[in-house]
Amino acid sequence: MDLSELVAIDVHTHAEVSSKGHSSLDEDLHDASSAYFKVEGKRKPTLEETAAYYRERKMAAVIFTVDAESATGTEPVPNEEVAEAAAAHPDVLIPFASIDPFRGKAGIKRARRLVEEYGVKGFKFHPSIQGFFPNDRSVAYDLYEVIEETDTIALFHTGQTGIGAGVPGGGGIRLKYSNPLHVDDVAADFPHLKIILAHPSFPWQDEALAVATHKPGVHIDLSGWSPKYFPPQLVQYANTLLKDKVLFGSDYPVLTPDRWLSDFEKLPVKDEVKPKILKENAARLLGLTP
């Protein structure tokens, strides 16, 4: 991957469909999230299409599925397939994986194999969909140990989710699991674990900012929201105390990088901070810089 040729690194994109045509969420949840986000363009691009999309824009993309099979009964897009696509397109795709924390010892073994044999750089958790508190020692702590040991990244969805929004009962998805303060415990218990809090963490934005300023290993990605809706304190911290820890993310395909970047240009972000958010911070965290 030639960093000098890239204009940005998008740290938050989704592998929505496998080569066999199945996705990791059922159609009702997909349709509801499309309506919630007012999706523009193709809702389920293939991995090949995603690579071409980012190559055209001279961007790199961290890409992952979400494994919530225990809670949803739906198989995820295979992690191996995501990693193989990234290996086929190393100029633009950076593979993360997702392991359902309820897979127990089998999940731990799988996580280690994905790092050692497939080169994944991190792991995505979605506590609300997967149905667990990140700080529940009985569920995911053994998995965090592997992630810390292998020097990969743990990326946690935080705040409200568009998945289940508008569906009766929210599709059974509970928002309480995604309060970023639960991840503060993880950061305290695993001091060398690299963590990303995904999204502006509504309604817990201040909590996320507090965790990221207090714990050196905790970063924030800006995905899932158009920047024009960012709360002012998030912009203030991105410009100052967290200028080296805030990361560009779109949430593609539900929110395109084109729309995100267009709205980002209208924010009062300092000129010297913009390249940090768009590329430099992610490159350093991902180990892409010398």
C-alpha positions in Angstrom: 0.0 0.0 0.0 1.5 3.3 -1.1 0.5 5.9 1.4 1.8 8.8 -0.7 -0.8 7.9 -3.3 -3.8 7.8 -0.9 -5.9 10.9 -0.1 -7.6 9.2 2.9 -8.0 5.9 4.9 -11.6 5.0 5.7 -11.4 2.9 8.9 -15.0 1.8 8.9 -16.6 0.0 5.9 -18.8 -3.1 5.8 -18.6 -6.3 3.8 -22.3 -6.6 3.1 -22.6 -9.7 0.9 -20.6 -12.9 0.4 -19.6 -14.5 -2.9 -22.6 -16.8 -2.4 -25.0 -13.8 -2.1 -25.8 -14.0 1.6 -25.4 -11.2 4.1 -24.9 -11.1 7.8 -28.3 -9.4 8.6 -31.7 -10.4 7.5 -33.6 -8.4 4.9 -35.9 -6.6 7.4 -32.9 -5.2 9.2 -31.2 -4.3 6.0 -34.2 -2.6 4.6 -34.8 -0.6 7.8 -31.2 0.5 8.0 -31.3 1.6 4.3 -34.3 3.8 5.1 -32.8 5.1 8.3 -29.5 6.2 6.5 -31.2 7.2 3.3 -28.7 5.1 1.4 -27.4 6.4 -1.9 -26.1 3.9 -4.4 -25.8 0.1 -4.1 -26.7 -1.2 -0.7 -24.8 -4.5 -1.0 -21.7 -4.0 -3.1 -19.5 -7.1 -3.5 -16.0 -7.1 -2.1 -14.6 -6.7 -5.6 -16.9 -3.7 -6.2 -15.9 -2.1 -2.9 -12.2 -2.4 -3.8 -12.9 -0.8 -7.2 -14.9 2.0 -5.6 -12.1 2.9 -3.2 -9.4 2.6 -5.8 -11.2 5.0 -8.0 -11.2 7.5 -5.2 -7.5 6.9 -4.2 -8.6 5.8 -0.8 -7.9 2.7 1.4 -10.6 1.1 3.4 -10.7 -1.1 6.5 -13.4 -3.6 5.8 -15.2 -6.2 8.0 -18.3 -8.2 8.5 -20.3 -8.5 11.8 -20.6 -11.9 13.4 -23.7 -11.9 15.6 -24.9 -15.4 14.8 -25.7 -16.3 18.4 -28.1 -13.4 18.7 -29.5 -13.2 15.1 -29.2 -16.8 13.8 -27.8 -15.4 10.6 -24.3 -16.5 9.5 -21.9 -13.6 8.8 -20.0 -13.0 5.6 -17.0 -15.3 6.1 -14.0 -13.5 7.7 -11.7 -15.6 5.5 -13.5 -14.3 2.4 -13.0 -10.7 3.5 -9.3 -11.3 4.2 -8.8 -13.0 0.9 -10.3 -10.1 -0.9 -8.0 -7.7 1.0 -5.0 -9.9 0.0 -6.2 -9.7 -3.7 -6.5 -5.9 -3.4 -3.7 -4.9 -1.0 -3.5 -1.4 -2.5 -6.9 -0.5 -1.1 -8.4 -3.0 1.3 -7.3 -3.6 5.0 -8.9 -6.7 6.6 -10.5 -6.7 10.0 -12.5 -9.7 11.2 -15.5 -10.2 13.5 -15.9 -13.0 16.0 -19.2 -13.5 17.9 -18.0 -13.3 21.5 -20.3 -16.2 22.4 -18.3 -18.6 20.3 -16.1 -19.2 23.3 -12.9 -21.2 22.9 -13.7 -21.9 19.2 -13.9 -18.1 18.6 -10.5 -17.5 20.4 -8.9 -20.2 18.2 -10.4 -18.7 15.1 -9.3 -15.2 16.0 -5.7 -16.3 16.4 -5.8 -18.2 13.1 -7.2 -15.2 11.3 -4.3 -13.1 12.4 -1.6 -15.6 11.8 -2.8 -17.1 8.6 -4.9 -14.4 7.0 -3.2 -11.2 8.2 -6.3 -9.5 9.7 -5.4 -6.2 11.5 -8.3 -5.9 13.9 -11.6 -7.1 15.1 -15.0 -5.5 15.0 -17.5 -5.8 17.9 -21.1 -4.6 17.8 -22.3 -5.0 21.4 -25.9 -4.0 20.6 -26.3 -6.6 17.8 -24.2 -9.2 19.4 -26.0 -8.7 22.7 -23.2 -8.3 25.3 -21.6 -5.8 27.6 -18.0 -5.2 26.4 -16.8 -5.3 30.1 -18.5 -8.6 30.9 -15.4 -10.7 31.9 -17.2 -13.9 31.2 -17.9 -13.2 27.6 -15.1 -11.5 25.6 -12.1 -11.0 27.9 -10.3 -14.1 26.5 -10.8 -12.7 23.0 -9.4 -9.4 24.0 -6.3 -11.2 25.4 -5.6 -12.6 21.9 -6.2 -9.2 20.3 -3.8 -7.5 22.7 -1.2 -10.3 22.4 -1.3 -10.1 18.6 -1.1 -6.3 18.6 -4.2 -6.0 16.5 -7.1 -3.5 17.0 -10.5 -3.9 18.8 -13.1 -1.7 17.1 -16.4 -1.3 19.1 -19.6 0.1 17.8 -20.8 2.8 20.3 -24.0 4.8 20.7 -27.3 4.4 18.9 -27.5 2.1 15.9 -29.4 2.4 12.7 -29.7 -1.4 12.6 -33.2 -2.1 13.9 -34.3 1.5 13.8 -38.0 1.7 12.9 -38.5 -2.0 13.3 -41.0 -3.0 16.0 -39.0 -3.3 19.2 -35.9 -2.2 17.4 -35.6 -5.8 16.1 -34.8 -6.8 19.7 -31.6 -4.8 19.6 -30.7 -3.1 22.9 -28.9 0.2 22.9 -27.6 -0.2 26.5 -24.7 -2.5 25.5 -23.1 0.2 23.4 -22.4 2.9 26.0 -18.6 3.7 25.6 -18.1 3.7 29.3 -18.3 -0.1 29.2 -15.2 0.0 26.9 -13.4 2.2 29.5 -13.3 -0.9 31.7 -11.8 -2.9 28.8 -9.2 -0.2 28.2 -8.3 -0.2 32.0 -8.0 -4.0 32.1 -6.0 -4.3 28.8 -3.7 -1.2 28.9 -1.9 -2.2 25.8 -4.9 -3.0 23.7 -5.5 -0.6 20.8 -9.2 0.4 20.7 -11.4 2.4 18.4 -14.8 3.7 19.6 -16.8 3.8 16.4 -19.2 6.6 15.6 -20.2 9.8 17.3 -21.6 8.0 20.4 -25.0 9.5 20.7 -26.4 9.8 23.4 -23.0 9.2 25.1 -20.7 11.6 23.2 -19.2 13.2 26.3 -18.5 9.7 27.7 -16.6 8.7 24.6 -14.6 11.9 24.7 -13.8 11.3 28.3 -12.6 7.7 27.7 -10.5 8.7 24.7 -8.8 11.6 26.5 -8.1 9.4 29.6 -7.0 6.1 28.1 -4.0 6.4 25.7 -5.0 3.4 23.6 -8.5 4.6 22.8 -9.3 6.3 19.5 -12.6 7.6 18.0 -13.8 7.0 14.4 -16.3 9.5 12.9 -18.3 7.0 10.9 -22.0 6.6 10.6 -22.9 10.3 10.8 -22.7 13.0 8.2 -20.2 15.5 9.7 -22.8 18.3 9.5 -24.6 16.6 12.4 -21.5 16.2 14.6 -22.0 17.7 18.1 -19.8 20.8 18.7 -17.8 19.2 21.5 -16.7 16.4 19.2 -15.4 19.0 16.7 -13.7 20.9 19.5 -11.9 17.8 20.8 -10.9 16.7 17.3 -9.3 20.0 16.8 -7.4 20.0 20.1 -6.9 17.3 22.7 -7.8 14.4 20.4 -6.3 15.6 17.1 -4.0 12.6 17.0 -6.7 10.1 18.0 -9.7 10.9 15.7 -10.1 8.9 12.5 -12.0 9.2 9.3 -14.6 6.5 8.8 -17.7 6.6 6.6 -19.8 3.4 7.4 -19.9 2.6 3.6 -22.1 1.5 2.0 -24.8 3.0 4.3 -22.9 6.4 4.1 -20.6 7.1 1.2 -17.2 8.6 1.7 -18.2 11.1 -1.0 -21.0 12.5 1.1 -19.0 12.3 4.3 -16.0 14.2 2.8 -18.2 16.9 1.3 -19.8 17.7 4.6 -16.5 17.4 6.4 -15.1 20.2 4.3 -17.7 22.5 5.8 -16.6 21.9 9.4 -14.3 24.4 11.2 -11.5 21.8 11.4 -8.0 23.3 11.4 -6.0 22.9 8.2 -3.2 21.2 10.0 -5.6 18.7 11.7 -7.5 17.6 8.5 -4.7 15.3 7.2 -4.3 13.7 10.6 -8.0 12.8 10.7 -8.2 11.7 7.1 -5.1 9.6 6.9 -2.1 10.1 9.2 -3.7 8.9 12.5 -5.1 5.8 10.9 -1.8 5.0 9.1 0.1 5.2 12.4 -2.5 3.1 14.3 -2.7 0.4 11.6 1.1 0.2 11.5 1.3 1.4 7.9 4.0 4.0 8.6 7.7 3.1 8.9 
